[in-house]
Amino acid sequence: MTMKYSYHNLTVAALAFVGLLLFASCHSDDSAVEDEWTATYVYLQRLDYLTPSPKTFRIDHTSEGLSAGVDMPFVVKTQKATSKDVHVNLELRDAKAPNIGLQLQDKAGHRLTSSQVTIKAGQQSSDTLRIVATNLDALKTNEQKMDLTFDVAITSIETSQTNTHISPRATMNNLAAKIEKGAMQNMRMGIPEENQMLDRTGWVITLGAGAENSAANLVDGNYWSDVARSGSGFSITIDLGAEKTINGINTTSWGYSSNRYAPQEIEVSVSKDNATWKSLGTLPTTGGNQHITLLSHPKARYLKYNILKMPASGRVSIVEFNLYGTDD
């Protein structure tokens, strides 16, 4: 019996000793993790942080100007209150968005004279900052689509508070943004004043990927044949055979007395050589029989009509396609 208990005690002691070694080993290996859990991390956060990143500014370009500006408010934060002031150095990088006067400003709209901001002791956030484009009108000089990017990043921090670091997550130490300017809007809904139809004889029509049925259905005068697609739009490219002045477009959709199968937004581009294209912009459309005026009356041999937005039915259909214009 004594030997039995002695053996039991030795076993317990051995297990306890092994456990102690494992604990010591784990504690040693996890010291960095423990340090990370107690660290203070500095990061950036947009005020509209629930919207997707990168932040996207979509700007329409019409004869009246640009539809929107660029204003991105954000703060510098820590995940817990600081015990000391934390000075955070920022860099606004706009190499891919030149000439639009991007500025780092305070909440009141005053340009910051320094790129250093402070999270005060006892706080978790800086005052609100903004990135604002002060010369967005520079984009008006380009009538075509433009995609620009910029970002603001934490470059360094200065503080007497120990164990304080820049967040290691790239999306938290850098706020990226995009500017998507549409092409100059040279279209409107409605029948053009000069509303002579172009002769469709000899047109060569090319359909984009996914379009169903023959391109000939678009010019056969039959309102029971169409070109259609479910789930996504498609493009129609027309070679007129020679340069024409194009004043407008007329499309008829299946069931044209309703809007059920009609495009809801389109883009039109023109070209003289089928190599260099000029976009005339995008246009929200409605109705089963759609008339579109091209305000610039372009001279072109090729026209590309691209369906960007589907109707609620999920299927888009064009039964007839006509152009307004003249041969000169």
C-alpha positions, 0 to 999 in steps of 0.5 A, a space after each residue: 500500500 505504501 509503495 502504491 501511494 508513493 508511486 501515485 505521489 511520484 506520478 503526480 509530482 512528475 506530471 506537475 513538473 512537466 506541466 510547470 515546464 510546459 507553462 514556462 515554455 508557453 509563457 516564454 514563447 508567448 511573451 511577444 503575443 502578450 506584448 501585442 495584446 497590451 500594445 497601443 496601436 495607432 490607425 486611420 479611420 474614415 468617418 464613413 468607415 462602413 462604406 467599402 474601401 478604397 473610398 470612391 468618388 464618382 463624378 459626372 461631367 456635363 456642360 454645366 460642370 462636375 456633379 460632385 466634389 472630393 471631401 474625405 473626412 477621417 480621424 487618427 485613432 488608437 484602440 484604447 485611451 492613451 496615457 501620453 500625447 501621441 504625435 502622428 506624422 501623415 503623408 498625403 500622396 497624390 502622384 496619381 491625382 495631380 493638379 486637382 489641389 488635394 489638401 489636408 485640412 482641419 474640420 473647419 476647412 483650414 489647410 493644415 500647416 503641418 502634417 503632424 496631428 496629435 492624439 491627446 493624453 486620455 483620448 482615443 482620437 484626433 480631431 477630425 481631418 479632411 482631404 479636400 480637392 480644391 481645384 477639381 475644375 482642372 478635370 474639366 479640361 479632359 472630356 474623356 473618362 478619368 480614373 485617379 487615385 490618392 491616399 494618406 498614410 501614417 509615416 511615423 509616430 512620436 510619443 513617450 508612451 511605451 509599447 505604442 506602434 503603428 497598426 501593422 494592417 495596411 488598410 488601417 495605416 493607409 486610407 486609399 481613395 479613387 476618383 472616377 470622372 465620367 466622360 463629358 455628358 454629350 447626350 440627353 433623352 429625347 428626339 433630336 431636332 434634326 431627326 432624319 434617320 440614317 439608311 441602315 443598308 450596308 451597316 456591319 454590326 458587331 455584338 459584344 460577348 454574351 449577346 444572343 441571336 443575330 445582329 441582323 435582327 436589329 435592322 430587319 424591321 421585324 419587332 418580333 426578333 431581337 438581340 438580348 441577354 440575361 443577367 448582364 448588358 452587352 455592346 453593339 458596334 456599328 460600322 456605317 461604311 463611311 463617316 456620317 454626322 450622327 445626331 441621335 439614337 433610337 432603340 426599341 425593346 421587346 414589349 416596347 409599351 413597357 420598360 420591362 426589357 429596356 436598358 436603364 443606363 447606356 454609354 455611347 462612344 464614336 470613332 473615325 477609324 475603329 481604333 481611337 474612340 471618344 466616349 460621349 458619356 453615360 446616360 440613364 434611360 427609360 421607356 421601351 422606345 428610347 430616343 437619345 439626342 447626341 448634343 455634339 453631333 459627332 462625325 464618325 464612321 463607327 458607333 458603339 452602344 454599351 448597355 450598362 444597367 439592366 432592367 428589373 426583369 434581369 433580361 435586356 432586349 433590343 428589337 430595332 436599332 436606328 440612328 438619326 443623322 446625315 451623310 455629310 
